[in-house]
C-alpha cells in the first residue's frame, strides 16, 4: 500500500486508539479486542514494555487478515524511529 493510500485510510478511520499498558501481554489483548470490534487504527506507545516486538507480532501474525494500521507512539528520540 502506498503512503497516500495509508493516509487516506487513516483519515477515513476517524479514530486512533492509543494503547499504553504496563505489560506487552495486556497491550496485545486490548489491541486484538479492538481489531475484533472494528477499530483498526492503533498506536502502541513505546512506553509499553517490548512495544516494538509487539507491533511486529501483531502486523506479521494478523490471523483474521483484517487490514489494520498499528504503529508506535511516544517516539521521543531519533534512534527510536529507526
C-alpha positions as CSV (number, residue, x, y, z in Angstrom):
1,X,0.0,0.0,0.0
2,X,1.3,3.4,-0.9
3,X,1.8,6.2,1.5
4,X,-1.1,8.2,0.1
5,X,-3.4,5.3,0.4
6,X,-2.3,4.8,4.0
7,X,-3.0,8.4,4.8
8,X,-6.5,8.2,3.2
9,X,-7.3,5.1,5.3
10,X,-6.2,6.9,8.5
11,X,-8.4,9.8,7.6
12,X,-11.4,7.5,6.9
13,X,-10.9,5.7,10.2
14,X,-11.5,8.9,12.2
15,X,-10.2,7.3,15.3
16,X,-6.8,6.1,16.6
17,X,-6.8,4.0,19.7
18,X,-3.7,4.7,21.8
19,X,-2.5,1.8,23.9
20,X,-0.3,2.4,26.9
21,X,0.0,-0.6,29.3
22,X,2.4,-2.0,31.9
23,X,2.9,-5.2,30.0
24,X,3.1,-6.5,26.5
25,X,0.5,-9.1,27.2
26,X,-2.1,-6.6,28.4
27,X,-1.4,-4.4,25.3
28,X,-1.7,-7.3,23.0
29,X,-5.0,-8.5,24.4
30,X,-6.5,-5.0,24.2
31,X,-5.2,-4.5,20.7
32,X,-6.7,-7.8,19.5
33,X,-10.0,-6.9,21.1
34,X,-10.1,-3.5,19.4
35,X,-9.4,-5.1,16.0
36,X,-12.2,-7.6,16.6
37,X,-14.5,-4.7,17.4
38,X,-13.6,-2.9,14.2
39,X,-11.2,-0.3,15.5
40,X,-8.2,-1.0,13.2
41,X,-6.1,2.2,13.6
42,X,-4.0,1.7,16.7
43,X,-0.9,3.3,18.3
44,X,1.1,1.4,20.8
45,X,3.2,3.7,22.9
46,X,6.9,2.9,23.2
47,X,6.5,3.2,27.0
48,X,4.8,-0.2,26.8
49,X,7.4,-2.9,27.5
50,X,8.5,-4.6,24.3
51,X,6.3,-2.4,22.2
52,X,8.3,-2.8,19.0
53,X,8.3,-6.6,19.4
54,X,4.5,-6.5,19.9
55,X,3.9,-4.2,16.9
56,X,5.9,-6.7,14.8
57,X,4.0,-9.7,16.1
58,X,0.6,-8.0,15.5
59,X,1.4,-6.9,12.0
60,X,3.0,-10.1,10.9
61,X,0.6,-12.5,12.6
62,X,-2.7,-11.0,11.6
63,X,-4.8,-14.2,11.9
64,X,-8.0,-12.5,10.7
65,X,-6.3,-10.8,7.8
66,X,-8.0,-7.6,8.8
67,X,-6.4,-4.6,7.3
68,X,-5.2,-2.7,10.3
69,X,-2.7,0.1,10.9
70,X,-0.6,-0.5,14.0
71,X,2.2,2.0,14.8
72,X,4.4,3.3,17.5
73,X,3.8,6.3,19.7
74,X,5.8,8.3,22.2
75,X,8.8,8.3,19.9
76,X,10.9,10.9,21.5
77,X,14.4,10.2,20.2
78,X,15.6,9.8,16.6
79,X,17.0,6.3,17.4
80,X,13.6,5.1,18.5
81,X,12.2,5.9,15.0
82,X,14.8,3.8,13.2
